[in-house]
Amino acid sequence: MSEQMQQPATPGSRARGSRRIYEEGWTLGRREVFDELLAPEFAGHDPQDPFPERRGPMAGRETYEMYRRAFPDVRMVVDDVMEDGDRVAVRWHATGTHNGELMGLAPTGRSVEVTGISIDRWDGDRIAESWINWDTHGLLQQIGAAPAHGSLGEKVGIQMQRAVTRIARRRSGHTAAH
């Protein structure tokens, strides 16, 4: 795609663009939306980003492709969009079936639903940065990679963490708090 001249944003155009990333890019699989809407220097800020060093539209496409392989039927629904100046906040939820490997986790065939919030910073007619927080732990619980709240697995995990912490504190000369 050739470099486009930046166009001034019109009221609502940024909100429509941020919505398109989810509805057209993610749900419909239109990869060209990432090229069209993400700036060449785009940086995503997601604590779970498997490609934190990547910049530009490639960063969005690679993240999309990784999750699409794991959840081939992914569907992202925009629940709310708020635009204020150069920022757009998007509250969304996603559904899908875990039918492919996800960062080393074997496919389970389980259906999942997660929620998230993204804040996009626009520069002209493109998204320059995006801060994303979503229910990663909930996803991991739904596919069996993290124990459910209140389960025996959670209780055993808590006890193991406490034991390891006591040992580490003793080795470093700190006493454990009770």
C-alpha positions as CSV (number, residue, x, y, z in Angstrom):
1,M,0.0,0.0,0.0
2,S,1.5,3.4,-0.9
3,E,1.9,6.0,1.8
4,Q,-1.2,8.0,2.2
5,M,-1.3,11.6,2.9
6,Q,-2.7,12.2,6.4
7,Q,-6.2,13.5,6.3
8,P,-7.7,15.6,9.1
9,A,-10.2,13.6,11.1
10,T,-13.8,14.5,11.1
11,P,-16.0,14.1,14.2
12,G,-16.8,10.4,14.6
13,S,-14.4,9.2,11.9
14,R,-11.9,8.0,14.5
15,A,-14.6,6.1,16.4
16,R,-15.7,4.5,13.1
17,G,-12.1,3.6,12.3
18,S,-11.5,2.0,15.7
19,R,-14.7,0.0,15.4
20,R,-13.6,-1.2,11.9
21,I,-10.5,-2.9,13.4
22,Y,-12.7,-5.2,15.4
23,E,-15.7,-5.6,13.2
24,E,-13.9,-5.9,9.8
25,G,-10.4,-6.7,10.7
26,W,-10.9,-9.3,13.4
27,T,-14.4,-10.6,12.8
28,L,-14.5,-10.6,9.0
29,G,-10.8,-11.4,8.6
30,R,-10.1,-8.4,6.4
31,R,-6.3,-8.0,7.0
32,E,-6.1,-5.0,4.7
33,V,-8.0,-3.0,7.5
34,F,-4.8,-3.2,9.6
35,D,-2.7,-1.8,6.7
36,E,-5.3,1.0,6.2
37,L,-5.8,2.1,9.8
38,L,-2.5,1.4,11.7
39,A,0.2,4.0,11.3
40,P,3.6,2.9,10.0
41,E,5.0,3.5,13.5
42,F,2.0,2.0,15.3
43,A,2.8,0.6,18.8
44,G,0.5,-1.7,20.7
45,H,0.6,-1.8,24.5
46,D,-0.9,-5.1,25.6
47,P,0.7,-6.9,28.6
48,Q,-0.1,-10.2,26.8
49,D,1.3,-9.1,23.4
50,P,3.4,-12.0,22.0
51,F,5.1,-9.5,19.6
52,P,5.9,-6.4,21.8
53,E,8.9,-5.3,19.6
54,R,6.8,-5.2,16.4
55,R,5.6,-1.9,15.0
56,G,3.3,-0.8,12.3
57,P,0.5,-2.7,10.6
58,M,2.5,-5.9,10.7
59,A,2.2,-5.9,14.5
60,G,-1.6,-5.9,14.3
61,R,-1.7,-8.5,11.5
62,E,0.6,-10.9,13.3
63,T,-1.3,-10.7,16.5
64,Y,-4.6,-11.2,14.6
65,E,-3.2,-14.2,12.7
66,M,-1.9,-15.9,15.9
67,Y,-5.4,-15.6,17.6
68,R,-7.2,-16.5,14.4
69,R,-5.2,-19.7,14.1
70,A,-6.2,-20.6,17.8
71,F,-9.8,-19.4,17.4
72,P,-10.7,-19.7,13.7
73,D,-14.3,-18.6,14.4
74,V,-13.4,-15.6,16.5
75,R,-16.1,-12.9,16.6
76,M,-15.4,-9.5,18.1
77,V,-18.4,-7.3,19.1
78,V,-18.0,-3.7,19.9
79,D,-20.1,-2.8,22.9
80,D,-19.3,0.9,23.4
81,V,-17.2,3.5,21.6
82,M,-16.2,6.9,23.0
83,E,-14.2,9.5,21.1
84,D,-12.5,12.4,22.8
85,G,-10.1,14.4,20.7
86,D,-7.4,12.1,19.4
87,R,-8.4,9.2,21.7
88,V,-11.0,6.5,21.1
89,A,-12.0,4.0,23.8
90,V,-13.6,0.8,22.7
91,R,-15.3,-1.7,25.1
92,W,-15.6,-5.1,23.3
93,H,-16.2,-8.8,23.8
94,A,-15.0,-11.7,21.8
95,T,-16.2,-15.3,21.3
96,G,-14.6,-18.2,19.7
97,T,-13.7,-21.9,19.8
98,H,-10.2,-23.0,20.8
99,N,-9.5,-25.2,17.8
100,G,-5.8,-24.3,17.3
101,E,-2.7,-24.0,19.3
102,L,-2.3,-20.8,21.4
103,M,1.2,-19.9,22.5
104,G,2.1,-23.6,23.1
105,L,-1.3,-24.5,24.6
106,A,-3.0,-27.5,22.8
107,P,-6.4,-26.9,21.2
108,T,-9.3,-27.9,23.6
109,G,-12.4,-27.4,21.4
110,R,-13.8,-25.2,24.1
111,S,-16.0,-22.2,23.4
112,V,-14.7,-19.0,25.1
113,E,-15.9,-15.5,25.7
114,V,-13.7,-12.6,26.9
115,T,-14.1,-8.9,27.4
116,G,-11.7,-6.1,27.0
117,I,-11.1,-2.4,26.6
118,S,-8.8,-0.6,24.2
119,I,-7.8,3.0,24.0
120,D,-6.5,4.1,20.6
121,R,-4.5,7.3,20.1
122,W,-5.0,8.6,16.6
123,D,-2.5,10.7,14.6
124,G,-4.2,12.1,11.6
125,D,-6.2,9.4,9.9
126,R,-4.3,6.4,11.5
127,I,-4.0,4.8,14.9
128,A,-0.5,5.5,16.3
129,E,-0.8,3.7,19.6
130,S,-3.3,1.4,21.3
131,W,-3.5,0.4,25.0
132,I,-5.4,-2.9,25.5
133,N,-6.5,-4.7,28.6
134,W,-8.6,-7.8,28.4
135,D,-9.5,-10.8,30.5
136,T,-6.6,-13.0,29.8
137,H,-7.0,-15.0,33.0
138,G,-10.6,-15.7,32.2
139,L,-9.6,-17.0,28.8
140,L,-6.9,-19.3,30.3
141,Q,-9.5,-20.6,32.8
142,Q,-12.0,-21.3,30.0
143,I,-9.5,-23.4,28.1
144,G,-8.2,-25.2,31.2
145,A,-4.8,-23.5,31.4
146,A,-5.6,-21.8,34.7
147,P,-7.6,-23.1,37.6
148,A,-11.2,-21.9,38.1
149,H,-11.9,-19.6,41.0
150,G,-12.6,-21.6,44.2
151,S,-11.4,-24.9,42.6
152,L,-9.1,-27.4,44.2
153,G,-6.5,-26.5,41.6
154,E,-6.6,-22.8,42.7
155,K,-6.3,-23.8,46.4
156,V,-3.3,-26.1,45.7
157,G,-1.7,-23.3,43.6
158,I,-2.1,-20.8,46.4
159,Q,-0.5,-23.1,48.9
160,M,2.4,-23.8,46.5
161,Q,2.9,-20.1,45.9
162,R,2.9,-19.5,49.7
163,A,5.5,-22.3,50.3
164,V,7.8,-21.1,47.5
165,T,7.6,-17.5,48.8
166,R,8.4,-18.6,52.4
167,I,11.5,-20.5,51.1
168,A,12.6,-17.6,48.9
169,R,12.2,-15.1,51.8
170,R,14.2,-17.4,54.1
171,R,17.0,-17.6,51.6
172,S,17.2,-13.9,51.1
173,G,17.2,-13.3,54.9
174,H,13.6,-12.0,55.2
175,T,11.2,-13.5,57.6
176,A,7.8,-14.6,56.3
177,A,4.8,-12.5,57.2
178,H,1.9,-14.5,58.9
